[in-house]
Amino acid sequence: MINWIKLTAFSFPVTAALVAMKQGKMKYGYDFLTVDHNWSIIIAIGFGMVLNTWHAVSFEEIGNIDPKQYLKMRQKFVIIDSKWTIDQLKEKVGPMVDSNKRWKLESHNQNQLKIKIKNGWGFTDILSLTPTNNGIEIYSKPKSPFAIVDMGRNLKNVKDVSKYLKESV
């Protein structure tokens, strides 16, 4: 419900401007206040419903989701009982990054390995791998702080990397 409200609120200014332009009221500044924005509200609600449904269906297609992670853009998994150093982790993940042309090793320090993942739609995600005392923490989030929906991209990123790391143990 919260996602739908956010999407509707985000789409309202765009639809209001489009309706105002369609009605020809943008030419005169004082007439903008007389534009009937009922259609803007209806279109924004519909647009929010469509985007939210698409977002939910994308999560369902990925499957096997922790209910706490459902519809969230920032995804976090922990692979328990994996005592790897950052250099071993870089060595394990290196072939996966090299084989995918949309993935690029962003940075590497003593505590964390960051991978930049470009999506076909022009969106970019940042995947972080951090060795901890419990195991390996895998965290994926959109690069843009203004992102509202990700259509399950970050969940897929985290699942792909965790599956790859579990298979390479």
C-alpha positions in Angstrom: 0.0 0.0 0.0 2.8 2.4 0.9 4.6 1.7 -2.4 1.4 2.5 -4.3 0.9 5.8 -2.5 4.6 6.8 -3.2 4.2 5.9 -6.9 0.9 7.9 -7.1 2.4 10.9 -5.4 5.5 10.7 -7.7 3.4 10.5 -10.8 0.9 13.3 -9.9 3.0 16.3 -10.9 3.9 14.7 -14.2 0.3 13.9 -15.0 -0.9 17.3 -13.8 1.5 19.0 -16.2 0.5 16.7 -19.1 -3.3 17.3 -18.5 -2.7 21.1 -18.3 -0.7 21.0 -21.6 -3.4 18.9 -23.2 -6.1 21.4 -22.2 -4.0 24.2 -23.6 -3.9 26.2 -20.3 -0.1 26.4 -20.1 -0.1 29.4 -22.4 -1.6 31.7 -19.9 -0.2 31.6 -16.4 -3.3 32.7 -14.6 -5.5 30.1 -16.3 -3.4 27.2 -14.9 -5.3 27.4 -11.7 -8.6 26.8 -13.5 -7.5 23.5 -15.1 -9.7 20.6 -14.1 -7.2 18.3 -12.3 -9.6 15.5 -11.6 -8.2 13.7 -14.6 -4.7 14.2 -13.3 -5.6 12.5 -10.0 -7.3 9.6 -11.8 -4.3 9.1 -14.2 -1.8 9.4 -11.3 -3.7 6.7 -9.3 -3.9 4.5 -12.4 -0.2 5.0 -13.2 0.7 4.2 -9.5 -1.4 1.0 -9.6 0.2 -0.2 -12.9 3.8 0.5 -11.7 3.1 -1.2 -8.3 1.6 -4.2 -9.9 4.5 -4.5 -12.3 6.9 -4.2 -9.4 5.1 -6.9 -7.4 4.9 -9.3 -10.4 8.6 -8.8 -11.0 9.3 -9.9 -7.4 7.0 -12.9 -7.8 8.8 -14.0 -10.9 12.1 -14.2 -9.0 10.4 -16.4 -6.4 11.5 -17.7 -3.0 11.4 -14.3 -1.2 11.8 -13.5 2.4 8.6 -11.6 3.3 10.6 -8.9 5.0 12.4 -8.2 1.7 9.3 -8.1 -0.4 9.0 -4.9 -2.6 12.1 -3.4 -1.1 14.7 -1.9 -3.3 17.6 -2.4 -0.9 18.3 -6.1 -0.5 20.6 -7.7 2.0 21.6 -11.4 2.3 24.2 -13.0 4.6 26.0 -16.2 3.6 26.7 -17.8 7.0 29.9 -19.8 7.8 31.9 -18.4 4.9 35.2 -17.2 6.4 36.8 -15.5 3.4 39.1 -12.5 3.3 38.4 -9.7 1.0 41.1 -10.9 -1.4 39.6 -14.4 -1.5 36.2 -12.9 -2.2 37.6 -10.8 -5.0 39.2 -13.9 -6.5 35.9 -15.8 -6.3 33.7 -13.1 -7.7 36.2 -11.9 -10.3 35.2 -14.5 -13.0 31.5 -13.6 -12.5 32.2 -9.9 -13.0 34.5 -10.5 -16.0 32.0 -12.7 -17.7 29.2 -10.1 -17.5 29.8 -7.0 -19.6 27.3 -5.0 -17.6 29.2 -5.6 -14.3 32.2 -3.6 -13.3 34.4 -3.8 -10.2 33.9 -0.3 -8.7 36.1 -0.3 -5.7 38.0 -2.6 -3.4 39.3 -1.8 0.0 40.2 -3.9 3.1 36.6 -4.1 4.3 34.4 -4.1 1.2 34.2 -5.0 -2.5 31.8 -2.9 -4.6 30.4 -3.9 -8.0 28.5 -1.5 -10.3 25.8 -3.2 -12.3 24.2 -1.5 -15.3 20.7 -2.4 -16.2 19.4 -2.5 -19.8 16.9 0.3 -18.9 19.7 2.8 -18.0 19.5 2.2 -14.3 22.6 1.4 -12.2 22.8 -0.6 -9.0 25.7 -0.9 -6.5 26.4 -4.4 -5.0 28.6 -4.5 -1.9 30.3 -7.6 -0.6 31.5 -7.4 3.0 33.2 -10.2 4.9 32.0 -10.2 8.5 32.5 -12.5 11.6 29.2 -14.3 10.7 30.0 -14.8 7.0 29.6 -12.6 3.9 27.1 -9.8 3.7 25.8 -9.1 0.2 24.0 -5.8 -0.1 22.5 -4.3 -3.3 20.8 -0.9 -3.8 20.0 1.5 -6.6 22.7 4.0 -7.3 20.2 6.8 -7.5 18.7 8.0 -4.1 15.6 9.0 -6.0 14.7 5.5 -7.3 11.2 4.5 -6.3 10.9 1.0 -7.9 13.5 -1.4 -9.1 11.3 -4.2 -10.5 13.2 -6.8 -8.4 16.7 -6.0 -9.9 18.4 -5.8 -6.6 16.9 -9.0 -5.3 18.0 -10.7 -8.4 21.5 -9.3 -8.1 21.8 -10.5 -4.5 20.4 -13.9 -5.3 22.7 -14.4 -8.3 25.8 -13.5 -6.3 24.9 -15.6 -3.3 24.1 -18.6 -5.6 27.4 -18.2 -7.4 29.4 -17.9 -4.1 27.6 -20.9 -2.6 28.4 -23.0 -5.7 32.0 -22.0 -5.6 32.6 -23.0 -2.0 
